[in-house]
Amino acid sequence: MTGMRIDPAPAKYAMIANTLQARIDSGTYPTGSMLPSEAQLVREFEASRSTVVRALEYLRQLGYIEGVQGKGRAVLGTPRPRSPRLPGRIFAALHGAEIGVGTLIGAGRAPASPRIAAALAIPIGEAVIARQRIMPASDSEQTALSTVFLPAITAGGTALGGPNRLREGILDHLEQRRQFVAGDVIERLTARTASPREDDLLRLGRRTLVLASLLIVRNTSGHPVLVFDLVIPAGPLGIEELFIVH
């Protein structure tokens, strides 16, 4: 897979959101205080009102601020850090950085297959961005082949279609670059025989059994936004996970 490099420079609203977020994190805007008005932010950042409103809505979705009728927007403080309570293989796929970890095989545009189109709720053959990498084994996880798919229109303004490795995870990158907050993720797990290409990339024996994990990430409205297609060698015990009950 190949593709033209996409300029990873953040959009204006993202720069505003990042600046305000940093001020909240540092205590410049204390919890319980009110943010500057939209008019003040428009003047400070030399941006349009719609751009400022978009940045503020993004911060609201992340849990940094909330609207107060007739007053403006109140600071809620820094949200609690994301907790890796997802199964390890899922958390690593969504949030694992690319730099210094594994091998980026390629990225670029491709037509959506029937399986991916159904998962993304888009027409078969619609242009998607596909990004594939090998995730190395850790103490608790098997080596995995990860291929990410998302509609090409959704990938606009991101570096997901480009050849450079990301410093952050795929989902984190998309949330930072676009006005998007993940709501939930659905996993469809099946067992099958590895394809010849998967055998080669993962250095498996012929006709090795693998677990195919299809992760469908949806927004807060329940609409699918991106799909992770994971291929994991099936060990003698399959997949074993530890979950904290209380």
N, C-alpha and C positions, 0 to 999 in steps of 0.2 A: 504494500500500500504506500502510495506517495501522495504528496499534496503540497500546494504552495504554502509558504510560511505565513502565518497570521500574526499581525502586530499585536503583541500581548499588552500594550499600554492600556491601563484601565480607562474606562469611560469617565466623563466629568462627574456624573452622579456617584460613581464608585469612589473617586478621589475624595469627594465631600463626605461620603459615608465613612470612609476610612479615617479621615481627620476627626470627625465628630466622635467616632468610636474610640479613637486613641485618647481623646480628651475625657471621655467618660471613664475609660479604664484607668487613667492616671489620677482621677479625682478632680480635674479641672472643672468638670461639671458634676458636682456631688449628687448622690442619690437623693431624690426628693426635690431637687431644684428644677427650674424650668429652663428649657433650651432657649437660646435667642430666637426671636421671631423669624418667620419666613423672610420678611423684608430685610431684616438684619443679615441673614445668611446670604440672601441674594446679593447684597452689597459687598459683603466680605469676600465671597468666592467669585464675584463677577459672573454669575450664572443666571439662567432664566429661572423663573419661579417653578416651572414644571420640572426642571432638573433637580432643584432643591427638594421639592415635594417627593420626587422619586427616591432620593437618598434617604429622606426621613421615613418613608414607608418601608424601605429595606431595613432600616434600624428597628422599626417597630416589629417587623416580622421576626427579627432575630432576638427580640426581647429586651432591647436596650432602652426603649422609650415607650410611652403610651400617650395617646391624645387625651386632653382634658378639655371638655366642652367649654368654649368661651374664654379659655386661658392660653391654650397652646399645647405644648408637648412636655410632659414631665419625664425626668430621668429616672429609670428603674435601677440603674447600676449595671455592672458587668454580669451577664448571665452565668450560671454555674457552668464549669467546663464540661465539654462533651464527654460522657462516660462510655468506655468501650464495653457496654453490656450486650452488644450484639455478639453472636458467635465470632470467634477469632478470624475465620476465613472471610466473613462478610465485612467486618470492620477493616481488615487489611485491604480488601478490594476497594472499598469506598474511600478510605482516608489515608492509605499508604502512599508516601511520597515516591517519586520516580528517581530522583537524583541519588546516585550511589546505591540504589537498590534494584537488582534485577536487570533485565534487558528490554529496551524498547524496540520492538520488531518493526513497527511502522504505523503510520497514521495517514488518513486521507478520506476522500469521498468514495462512497460505494452505494449501489442500489439496495434497498431494504429487501431481505429475503422474506418469504411468507412467515417464517417463525418470528423474526425480529419485527416485522410490520405488525403482526398480531399483538406482540408484547407492548409496542409503542402506540398502538391504536392509530396507525397511519396506513395509507395505501401501499400495497406491494409495489416495489420498485422505486418508491420515493427516495430522494437523495438523503443519505445519512452520513455522518462522520463516524468512521470506525477507527479505533485506536487499540493496538494490541501490544501486550508485553508479557514477559515471563516473570512471575513473582517467585523469588527464591524460597527455599525451605527455611523454616525457623525451628526453634526447639519444639514447638507445638503444632506447626502447620506443615503440610506437604508443599512441594513445588507445584505451582499452578500456572496455567495459561489463561490470561485474562484478556478478553476482547470487549471493549466498551462501544456501544452504539447510541447515538442520539441524532435527532433530526438536524440536518445541516443548518436550518434556520435558527434552531436553538443554540447551535455552537457559534453563531456569529458573535464577534467581540471577544472570543476566547482563544487560547492557544492549543485547543484540543485537536485541531486538524493539522498542526505543524509538527516538525521533526524534533523539536527540542524537548528534553525531559522536564517535567514539572517539579518545582520545589515542594509542592503540596499535593494532597490527594486529588483524584479526579473530581469527587463530589465537592470538596472544599474549593477547588479552583472554579467550578461552575457557580457555586454560591457567591463567591467573591466577585466574579466577572459579570454575572447577570443578576437581575432582580429575582432571585429564586431561593426558596427555602424548602428543603426536603420535608415531607410529611411522614412518609413511611416507606418501607421496602418489603416487597413480596419475594419469597424464594420458591422456585420450582426446582426440585431436586430429582434427577433421574440417573439411572445407571445404564451404561452402554459400553461398547468396545471402542477404543480410541481409533481415530482415523490415521492413515499413514503419515500425514503431516504432523498430527499431534504426537504420534510415536517418535518422529524425528526431533521435534522441538523440545519435547520433554524427556527425550532419551529413554524411551520405554521399550520393552520387548514387544514382539508382534502380538496383536490381538489382546493387549492389556486392557483390563477392565478399568474404566474411569467413571467418576461421578461428575455429571454435568449440572452445574448450579446456575440457573438463570435468575438474576436479581433484577427486579423491576422497581426502580426508584420513582415514587410518585410525589407530586407537590401536595400542599395542604388541602387542595380541592379534590385529591384523589386521582388526578390525571397523570399518566405515565410520562416521564420526562427523559429518562435515560435507562439503558439496560446494560448490565454486566453479564457476560457469558463466560463462566469459569469452567475450566476443565481440570479436574484434580485426580491424580492417580488414586485408585481405591486400595488402601492397605488391607491387610488381613482382617482388621477389626472395623473396616469402613471408616466412618467419621465419628469421633468421640468428642463431646462437648461437656463443659462444666457450667452449670447455671446456678447463680445465687438466688435462693428462694426468698430470703428476708434481708 
